[in-house]
Amino acid sequence: MAFKPKDAIDAARDIVQNAVERSSDIVENAGHIIKGDIAGGVGDIVHNSIDIATYAAERTKEVFTDDED
């Protein structure tokens, strides 16, 4: 199937929305670091960052391969 620019725009919008939603979790986790839970806060920040990257990669793959599994 051919590349559709509208699908790319929709995917970009989804990726940004996901990142913004998860960034609030990252800010909350930074608060945990400030309160002294360094290991827990950093671990959660890393986890949220990986989730953001994974979602972006999967969504991009869908656009370029037309794979919506």
C-alpha positions in Angstrom: 0.0 0.0 0.0 1.2 3.5 -0.8 2.4 6.0 1.8 -0.4 8.4 2.9 0.6 11.8 4.2 -2.6 12.0 6.3 -1.6 8.8 8.1 1.8 10.3 8.9 0.2 13.4 10.3 -2.2 11.4 12.4 0.7 9.2 13.7 2.8 12.3 14.6 -0.2 13.7 16.4 -0.6 10.4 18.3 3.1 10.3 19.2 3.1 13.8 20.5 -0.1 13.3 22.5 1.4 10.1 24.1 4.7 11.9 24.9 2.9 14.8 26.6 0.7 12.5 28.7 3.7 10.5 29.8 5.8 13.6 30.5 3.4 14.5 33.3 4.4 11.1 34.9 8.1 12.0 34.4 7.5 15.3 36.2 5.8 13.4 39.1 8.7 11.0 39.2 11.1 13.9 39.4 9.2 15.0 42.5 9.9 11.6 44.0 13.6 12.2 43.4 13.4 15.5 45.2 11.7 13.8 48.1 14.6 11.3 48.4 13.4 8.3 46.5 16.2 8.6 44.0 16.3 5.0 42.8 12.5 4.7 42.4 12.2 8.1 40.7 15.0 7.5 38.3 13.8 4.0 37.5 10.3 5.3 36.8 11.6 8.1 34.6 13.6 5.6 32.5 10.6 3.3 32.3 8.4 6.2 31.0 11.0 7.3 28.6 11.3 3.8 27.1 7.5 3.6 26.8 7.5 6.9 24.9 10.2 5.7 22.5 8.5 2.3 22.1 5.2 3.9 21.2 6.8 6.3 18.8 8.7 3.4 17.0 5.6 1.2 16.8 3.4 4.0 15.5 6.0 5.0 12.9 6.3 1.4 11.8 2.5 1.3 11.3 2.7 4.2 9.0 5.5 2.9 6.8 4.5 -0.8 6.7 0.7 -0.4 7.0 0.9 -2.8 9.9 -1.7 -2.2 12.6 -1.2 -5.2 14.8 
